[in-house]
Amino acid sequence: MELRYRYDRQMGGDYYVTEALLSGVPRFSEQGTDVLDGFSSEEFQDRLRRFHGEIKGVLTRARVIVEIGNTYADEVLFAAKIYPSRKRMALSRAELRVLDENSRELIE
């Protein structure tokens, strides 16, 4: 059983469906993995690596990782001591690891 809320700066929507009907939910298949699903730090970094631009914008993309919205992104970046406007490509592996750790801790 899963509950997800998709907003994307537009009116959100709720769908209560069985697993067999998930394919009928618009854009559900485009979403990334939930931040609490237990994937490795390397996988977290790989997901971020595909995207360029400011790190806050990358974190809030539902295609990268689900559950990190605008407010959580601010908190995660503050805890990791990373400016939201820094480019994702400018972050070191150590900074990405800290970002991964903080994202999981703050959302739990």
C-alpha positions, 0 to 999 in steps of 0.5 A: 500500500502506498500514498503519494501526493503529487503537486508540481505547482499545480492543483494536486490530485488524489487517486485511490487505486489497486496496484493493477490500476496504477498505470492509469494514474497520470504521470505516476510512472515518471516519479522517482523513488521515495527518499525513504525506500532504502536505496544506497547513497551511491544510487542517490548520487546517481539519481542526482547526477542525471540533472544539471542546474541548481541543487534545490531545483534538482532535489524538488523534481519528483522524477529524481526522488519523491518526498523532497518538496520545497520546504524539505529541500530548504531544510535538507540543504541548510542541514548539509550546509549547501547553498540552494543556488549551487550547481549540482555539478559543483558538489563533491561526492562528500557533499552529496553523501551528506545531502543524502544522509540529511534528506533521510534523517529530516523526512523520517 
